[in-house]
Amino acid sequence: MVKFLKWLALVLAAFLLLLIGVAIALQHWLRTDDFRGRVERQASAALGVPFKLGKLSVDLWPLPAVAADDVQIQTRPAITVGRIEARPVWSGLLAGKLEVSTLIVRKAVLPQTGIGALTAALAKKDKGAPAKPVKTTGEPAPLLLPKRAVLDDITWIDEKGQRMTVDAEAELGGDGLLDQAQFKIVQGRLAGTHGNVKREPDHWPVRIDIGGGRIAGKVQLQPAKGGAQLLSGQLTTTNVEVSALTAPTKTLTGKLEAQTTLRSEFRDPGQLVDALNTQTKFTVRDAVVDGIDLMKAVQTVGLSRGGVTHIDTLAGQVATQGKAVHLTNLVATSGNLAANGNVSIAPNKALSGTINVDLHSKSRGALGVPLAVGGTVDEPSVNLTRGAMVGAAVGTLMMPGAGTAAGASTGGKIGESLRGLFGGGSK
């Protein structure tokens, strides 16, 4: 028995020395300028943009892994990654299969414009490449997604230069679907927000703590017709500060309560966001709209700029299609002020729509003025609709003693009836 243990120790020591020797040889080979240059040329050709690499290495501690440092995809601006570590499934390698057990990405900077430029370069390259025949072997494609991914200090920069830094971790099940994930935004927009997802037999419960409140619910993924996938879910938002969702924009503040259903039918995971449709019923209490004084806008028939509007309750429905947002059945009440209307938000955050504002006063009764919403989410504006402008002029002539606002109120109705004579619309 003692002799067998000695032989076993010698075999293990020899194997360990062999592993170290192979690692040293690989380390030397990977760090040569010739090999690094070859990788850079092949990656540049595959991506369609210049690719630069600091160094490649094989690490044995804390676990065997292949690592790349100082990675740069030279779009404008550049996409950079401080370090990428890939830990293979050793049993898979012995069986001739390339599988990644753990992928670790550290200190990456991902500008949205840079990613857009990379996407455009890949599309251009694929469009110009000759079509290749697809060989079918009857065997499933190898699983290249890592079983576990760790994102450490990953910074996203949007088109306006606003940063958001996140730490995250995710694990996939044997079927390639998400088992569990967690994240925390540590700096920049939405800092302090954190959430987690953990798989149940038929759905994924979701919980996100944000803005002093919570978004919770569940999502499901099911097969759809024609080989597509259907993602659906229901989410409940409770006591969330609105400005935490729109930061750094603070056009609207207040406590949000909402019920949301979502649906996305897609074939490729890259299509998920573009195919996503949501429907939300919401209420915001103790709301403040910054940038618009609706009461003053009524009194000056839409000539007011800036100011704030305090609203006791703001309710309505939100529908999204991809990046476009439509707000309908908006109803706002605050003392003598009431408003209702519909507003759309374009992907570039431009606003469009109409709101009807009613102001009740003892001297004039109810004054209602239709206002066209314009500007952007960051800098909203309101003006008289085109029909109301015509109607206000006519109404002022008809009721010269009633004042400008009353003329606009009555004239708005006249302008609505005459809209066919002035461009066919009231906006």
C-alpha positions as CSV (number, residue, x, y, z in Angstrom):
1,M,0.0,0.0,0.0
2,V,2.8,2.4,0.9
3,K,4.6,1.5,-2.3
4,F,1.4,2.3,-4.3
5,L,1.0,5.6,-2.6
6,K,4.6,6.5,-3.5
7,W,4.0,5.7,-7.1
8,L,0.7,7.7,-7.1
9,A,2.6,10.7,-5.6
10,L,5.3,10.4,-8.2
11,V,2.6,10.3,-11.0
12,L,0.8,13.3,-9.6
13,A,4.1,15.2,-9.3
14,A,5.0,14.3,-12.8
15,F,1.6,15.4,-14.1
16,L,1.9,18.7,-12.2
17,L,5.4,19.3,-13.5
18,L,4.1,18.6,-17.0
19,L,1.2,21.0,-16.6
20,I,3.5,23.7,-15.4
21,G,5.9,23.0,-18.3
22,V,3.1,23.2,-20.8
23,A,1.8,26.4,-19.2
24,I,5.3,28.0,-19.4
25,A,5.7,27.0,-23.0
26,L,2.3,28.3,-23.9
27,Q,3.0,31.5,-21.9
28,H,6.1,32.1,-23.9
29,W,4.4,31.4,-27.2
30,L,1.3,33.5,-26.6
31,R,3.4,36.5,-25.6
32,T,5.5,36.6,-28.7
33,D,5.0,39.5,-31.1
34,D,4.4,37.1,-34.0
35,F,1.5,35.4,-32.3
36,R,-0.1,38.6,-30.9
37,G,0.1,40.2,-34.4
38,R,-1.6,37.2,-35.9
39,V,-4.4,37.4,-33.4
40,E,-4.8,41.1,-34.0
41,R,-4.9,40.7,-37.8
42,Q,-7.5,37.9,-37.7
43,A,-9.7,39.7,-35.2
44,S,-9.5,42.9,-37.2
45,A,-10.6,41.1,-40.3
46,A,-13.4,39.4,-38.5
47,L,-14.7,42.6,-36.8
48,G,-14.2,45.0,-39.7
49,V,-12.3,47.5,-37.5
50,P,-8.8,47.6,-36.1
51,F,-8.2,45.4,-33.1
52,K,-5.3,45.8,-30.6
53,L,-4.2,43.5,-27.9
54,G,-1.8,44.2,-25.0
55,K,-0.8,40.6,-24.1
56,L,-2.1,37.0,-24.0
57,S,-1.2,34.7,-21.1
58,V,-2.0,31.3,-19.5
59,D,-2.7,31.5,-15.8
60,L,-2.6,28.6,-13.4
61,W,-3.8,30.5,-10.3
62,P,-6.4,30.7,-8.8
63,L,-7.7,28.4,-11.6
64,P,-6.2,27.6,-15.0
65,A,-7.4,30.2,-17.6
66,V,-6.4,31.9,-20.8
67,A,-6.4,35.7,-20.3
68,A,-6.1,38.8,-22.6
69,D,-5.1,42.2,-21.2
70,D,-5.6,45.7,-22.6
71,V,-8.0,44.8,-25.4
72,Q,-9.0,47.6,-27.7
73,I,-11.6,47.6,-30.5
74,Q,-10.6,50.8,-32.2
75,T,-14.0,52.2,-33.2
76,R,-14.6,56.0,-32.6
77,P,-14.7,56.1,-29.6
78,A,-12.9,52.9,-28.8
79,I,-14.3,50.0,-26.9
80,T,-11.8,48.9,-24.3
81,V,-11.5,46.0,-21.9
82,G,-8.9,45.9,-19.1
83,R,-8.8,42.1,-18.9
84,I,-10.7,39.0,-20.2
85,E,-10.3,35.6,-18.5
86,A,-11.7,32.4,-20.0
87,R,-11.6,29.3,-17.9
88,P,-12.4,26.2,-20.1
89,V,-14.3,23.1,-19.1
90,W,-11.3,20.7,-19.0
91,S,-13.4,17.5,-19.4
92,G,-14.8,19.1,-22.6
93,L,-11.3,19.8,-23.9
94,L,-10.3,16.2,-23.3
95,A,-13.4,15.1,-25.3
96,G,-12.5,17.6,-28.1
97,K,-15.2,20.1,-27.2
98,L,-14.6,23.8,-26.7
99,E,-16.7,25.0,-23.7
100,V,-16.1,27.9,-21.4
101,S,-16.8,27.3,-17.8
102,T,-16.3,30.9,-16.5
103,L,-15.8,34.1,-18.4
104,I,-14.6,37.1,-16.4
105,V,-14.5,40.6,-17.9
106,R,-12.9,43.4,-15.9
107,K,-12.7,47.2,-16.3
108,A,-14.5,47.5,-19.7
109,V,-15.6,50.8,-21.2
110,L,-18.5,50.5,-23.6
111,P,-19.5,53.7,-25.5
112,Q,-22.9,53.3,-27.1
113,T,-21.6,55.2,-30.2
114,G,-18.6,52.8,-30.4
115,I,-20.9,49.8,-30.2
116,G,-23.1,51.3,-32.9
117,A,-20.0,51.8,-35.1
118,L,-18.9,48.1,-34.5
119,T,-22.4,46.9,-35.4
120,A,-22.4,48.9,-38.6
121,A,-18.9,47.6,-39.5
122,L,-20.0,44.0,-39.0
123,A,-23.2,44.5,-41.0
124,K,-21.2,46.0,-43.9
125,K,-18.7,43.2,-43.8
126,D,-21.4,40.5,-43.8
127,K,-23.2,42.3,-46.7
128,G,-20.1,42.3,-48.8
129,A,-19.1,38.7,-48.0
130,P,-20.0,36.0,-50.5
131,A,-22.7,33.6,-49.2
132,K,-21.3,30.3,-47.9
133,P,-23.1,27.0,-48.1
134,V,-24.4,25.8,-44.8
135,K,-23.3,22.2,-43.9
136,T,-25.7,20.3,-41.7
137,T,-24.4,17.4,-39.8
138,G,-27.4,16.7,-37.7
139,E,-25.5,17.5,-34.5
140,P,-26.2,20.6,-32.4
141,A,-23.8,23.5,-32.5
142,P,-21.2,23.5,-29.7
143,L,-22.2,25.6,-26.7
144,L,-19.9,28.6,-26.7
145,L,-21.8,30.7,-24.1
146,P,-20.0,30.5,-20.7
147,K,-21.7,28.6,-18.0
148,R,-20.8,31.4,-15.6
149,A,-20.1,35.1,-16.4
150,V,-18.6,37.7,-14.1
151,L,-18.7,41.4,-15.0
152,D,-16.4,43.6,-12.8
153,D,-16.4,47.4,-13.2
154,I,-18.2,47.6,-16.5
155,T,-18.9,51.1,-17.7
156,W,-21.6,52.0,-20.2
157,I,-21.5,55.5,-21.8
158,D,-24.6,56.6,-23.6
159,E,-24.8,59.0,-26.6
160,K,-24.9,62.0,-24.3
161,G,-21.7,61.0,-22.5
162,Q,-23.5,59.8,-19.3
163,R,-21.8,57.0,-17.5
164,M,-23.2,54.0,-15.7
165,T,-20.9,51.4,-14.0
166,V,-22.2,48.0,-13.0
167,D,-21.0,44.8,-11.4
168,A,-22.9,41.7,-12.3
169,E,-22.8,37.9,-12.3
170,A,-24.9,35.3,-14.1
171,E,-25.0,31.5,-14.4
172,L,-26.6,29.4,-17.1
173,G,-28.2,26.0,-16.7
174,G,-27.5,22.9,-18.7
175,D,-30.1,23.9,-21.3
176,G,-28.4,27.2,-21.9
177,L,-31.0,29.3,-20.2
178,L,-30.4,31.6,-17.3
179,D,-30.4,30.0,-13.8
180,Q,-29.6,33.0,-11.7
181,A,-28.2,36.5,-12.0
182,Q,-27.6,39.6,-9.9
183,F,-26.3,43.1,-10.5
184,K,-25.6,46.4,-8.8
185,I,-25.0,49.8,-10.3
186,V,-22.1,51.2,-8.4
187,Q,-21.6,54.6,-10.1
188,G,-23.2,57.1,-12.4
189,R,-26.8,56.9,-13.6
190,L,-29.1,54.9,-11.3
191,A,-26.3,54.4,-8.8
192,G,-27.4,52.2,-5.9
193,T,-29.9,50.2,-8.0
194,H,-29.6,46.4,-7.5
195,G,-31.5,43.4,-8.5
196,N,-31.6,39.6,-8.8
197,V,-33.3,36.8,-10.8
198,K,-33.4,33.2,-9.8
199,R,-35.0,30.5,-11.9
200,E,-38.1,28.6,-10.9
201,P,-39.4,25.5,-12.7
202,D,-41.7,27.6,-15.1
203,H,-40.7,31.2,-14.7
204,W,-38.0,33.7,-13.5
205,P,-39.0,35.8,-10.5
206,V,-37.6,39.4,-10.8
207,R,-36.8,41.9,-8.1
208,I,-35.2,45.3,-8.6
209,D,-34.7,47.8,-5.8
210,I,-34.6,51.3,-7.2
211,G,-35.4,54.9,-6.2
212,G,-36.6,54.0,-2.7
213,G,-39.1,51.5,-4.0
214,R,-39.2,48.2,-5.9
215,I,-40.0,46.6,-9.2
216,A,-41.1,42.9,-8.8
217,G,-42.8,40.3,-10.8
218,K,-42.0,37.3,-13.1
219,V,-41.1,36.6,-16.7
220,Q,-41.6,33.5,-18.8
221,L,-39.9,32.1,-21.9
222,Q,-41.9,29.7,-24.1
223,P,-41.7,28.2,-27.6
224,A,-43.7,30.1,-30.2
225,K,-44.8,29.2,-33.8
226,G,-42.2,28.7,-36.5
227,G,-39.3,28.1,-34.1
228,A,-39.5,31.5,-32.5
229,Q,-39.4,32.2,-28.7
230,L,-41.9,34.2,-26.7
231,L,-40.9,36.2,-23.7
232,S,-43.7,37.4,-21.5
233,G,-44.1,38.8,-18.1
234,Q,-45.9,40.9,-15.5
235,L,-44.2,43.5,-13.3
236,T,-45.4,45.6,-10.4
237,T,-43.8,48.9,-9.5
238,T,-44.3,50.1,-6.0
239,N,-43.3,53.5,-4.4
240,V,-40.5,54.3,-6.9
241,E,-39.3,57.8,-7.3
242,V,-39.9,58.7,-10.9
243,S,-36.7,60.8,-11.3
244,A,-34.7,57.7,-10.3
245,L,-35.8,56.0,-13.5
246,T,-35.2,59.1,-15.7
247,A,-32.0,60.3,-14.0
248,P,-30.2,62.6,-14.6
249,T,-33.4,64.2,-16.2
250,K,-35.7,65.4,-13.5
251,T,-38.5,66.8,-15.6
252,L,-41.0,64.7,-13.6
253,T,-40.8,63.8,-9.9
254,G,-43.2,61.9,-7.7
255,K,-44.0,58.4,-6.3
256,L,-44.8,55.9,-9.0
257,E,-47.2,52.9,-8.8
258,A,-47.6,50.8,-11.9
259,Q,-48.7,47.5,-13.4
260,T,-46.8,46.4,-16.5
261,T,-47.2,43.5,-19.0
262,L,-44.5,42.7,-21.5
263,R,-44.2,40.6,-24.6
264,S,-41.5,39.9,-27.2
265,E,-41.6,37.3,-29.9
266,F,-38.2,36.7,-31.5
267,R,-36.0,34.2,-33.3
268,D,-32.6,35.7,-32.6
269,P,-31.7,37.0,-29.1
270,G,-30.5,40.2,-30.7
271,Q,-34.1,40.9,-31.8
272,L,-35.5,40.8,-28.3
273,V,-35.3,44.5,-27.5
274,D,-36.6,45.7,-30.9
275,A,-39.5,43.2,-30.7
276,L,-40.4,44.1,-27.1
277,N,-43.9,45.6,-26.5
278,T,-45.1,46.7,-23.1
279,Q,-48.4,48.0,-21.7
280,T,-48.4,49.9,-18.4
281,K,-51.1,51.5,-16.3
282,F,-49.5,54.0,-13.9
283,T,-50.2,56.6,-11.2
284,V,-47.8,59.2,-9.9
285,R,-48.7,60.9,-6.6
286,D,-47.4,64.3,-5.4
287,A,-46.0,64.9,-8.9
288,V,-44.0,67.9,-10.0
289,V,-43.5,68.7,-13.7
290,D,-40.4,70.9,-14.1
291,G,-40.1,73.0,-17.2
292,I,-43.8,73.7,-17.8
293,D,-46.3,75.8,-15.8
294,L,-49.6,74.6,-17.2
295,M,-51.7,77.1,-15.2
296,K,-49.7,80.0,-16.7
297,A,-49.7,78.4,-20.1
298,V,-53.5,78.5,-20.0
299,Q,-53.6,82.1,-18.8
300,T,-51.2,83.2,-21.5
301,V,-52.6,80.8,-24.2
302,G,-49.4,78.8,-24.5
303,L,-46.9,81.6,-24.5
304,S,-45.4,80.6,-21.1
305,R,-42.0,79.1,-20.9
306,G,-40.4,77.3,-18.0
307,G,-41.8,77.1,-14.5
308,V,-43.2,74.1,-12.6
309,T,-46.6,72.4,-12.2
310,H,-47.6,70.7,-9.0
311,I,-50.0,67.8,-9.6
312,D,-51.8,65.9,-6.9
313,T,-52.3,62.8,-9.1
314,L,-51.1,62.0,-12.6
315,A,-52.4,58.8,-14.2
316,G,-52.4,57.2,-17.6
317,Q,-51.2,54.4,-19.8
318,V,-47.9,53.8,-21.4
319,A,-47.3,51.6,-24.5
320,T,-43.8,50.9,-25.8
321,Q,-42.8,49.4,-29.2
322,G,-39.0,49.0,-29.3
323,K,-37.6,52.4,-28.3
324,A,-40.8,54.4,-29.1
325,V,-43.1,55.4,-26.2
326,H,-46.7,56.4,-26.3
327,L,-48.6,57.9,-23.3
328,T,-52.3,57.8,-23.6
329,N,-55.4,58.7,-21.5
330,L,-53.2,61.0,-19.4
331,V,-55.2,62.6,-16.6
332,A,-53.7,65.2,-14.2
333,T,-55.6,66.9,-11.3
334,S,-54.4,69.6,-8.9
335,G,-56.8,72.0,-7.2
336,N,-58.4,74.2,-9.9
337,L,-56.3,72.6,-12.6
338,A,-57.2,69.5,-14.7
339,A,-55.5,68.2,-17.8
340,N,-55.8,65.2,-20.2
341,G,-54.2,64.2,-23.4
342,N,-51.8,61.9,-25.3
343,V,-48.1,62.3,-25.8
344,S,-45.5,60.3,-27.8
345,I,-41.8,60.0,-27.1
346,A,-39.6,59.2,-30.1
347,P,-36.4,57.1,-29.8
348,N,-34.4,60.4,-29.9
349,K,-36.6,61.6,-26.9
350,A,-38.5,64.2,-28.9
351,L,-42.0,64.9,-27.6
352,S,-45.2,65.3,-29.6
353,G,-48.8,65.3,-28.8
354,T,-51.7,67.4,-27.4
355,I,-53.0,68.0,-23.9
356,N,-56.2,69.8,-23.0
357,V,-55.9,72.0,-19.9
358,D,-58.9,73.2,-18.0
359,L,-58.6,76.0,-15.4
360,H,-61.5,76.7,-13.2
361,S,-62.0,80.2,-11.7
362,K,-64.8,82.0,-10.0
363,S,-64.7,85.0,-12.4
364,R,-64.5,83.2,-15.7
365,G,-65.7,79.7,-15.0
366,A,-64.0,76.9,-16.8
367,L,-61.3,77.8,-19.3
368,G,-60.0,75.1,-21.6
369,V,-57.0,75.5,-23.9
370,P,-55.6,72.7,-26.2
371,L,-51.8,72.8,-26.0
372,A,-49.3,71.1,-28.4
373,V,-46.5,69.3,-26.6
374,G,-43.1,69.6,-28.2
375,G,-39.4,69.8,-27.3
376,T,-37.6,66.9,-25.7
377,V,-37.9,64.9,-22.5
378,D,-35.1,67.1,-21.1
379,E,-36.6,70.4,-22.3
380,P,-40.3,70.1,-22.8
381,S,-42.4,72.9,-24.3
382,V,-46.1,73.7,-24.9
383,N,-47.8,75.9,-27.5
384,L,-51.3,76.5,-28.8
385,T,-52.3,73.9,-31.4
386,R,-52.7,75.3,-34.9
387,G,-56.5,75.1,-34.8
388,A,-56.5,76.9,-31.4
389,M,-54.3,79.7,-32.8
390,V,-56.8,80.4,-35.5
391,G,-59.7,79.9,-33.1
392,A,-58.1,82.2,-30.5
393,A,-57.9,85.0,-33.1
394,V,-61.5,84.5,-34.2
395,G,-62.7,84.0,-30.6
396,T,-61.1,87.2,-29.4
397,L,-62.9,89.2,-32.1
398,M,-66.2,87.5,-31.1
399,M,-65.7,87.9,-27.4
400,P,-63.3,90.9,-26.9
401,G,-64.3,91.4,-23.3
402,A,-63.7,87.9,-22.2
403,G,-59.9,88.1,-22.3
404,T,-57.3,86.2,-24.2
405,A,-57.7,82.9,-22.4
406,A,-61.5,82.8,-22.8
407,G,-61.0,83.7,-26.5
408,A,-58.6,80.8,-26.8
409,S,-61.0,78.5,-25.0
410,T,-63.9,79.4,-27.3
411,G,-61.7,79.9,-30.3
412,G,-60.2,76.4,-29.8
413,K,-63.6,74.9,-30.5
414,I,-64.0,77.2,-33.5
415,G,-60.6,76.3,-34.8
416,E,-61.4,72.6,-34.3
417,S,-64.5,73.0,-36.5
418,L,-62.5,74.9,-39.1
419,R,-59.4,72.7,-39.1
420,G,-60.2,71.4,-42.6
421,L,-59.6,74.8,-43.9
422,F,-56.1,75.2,-42.3
423,G,-54.1,72.1,-43.2
424,G,-56.5,69.4,-42.1
425,G,-55.2,69.1,-38.5
426,S,-55.4,70.8,-35.2
427,K,-51.7,70.6,-34.3
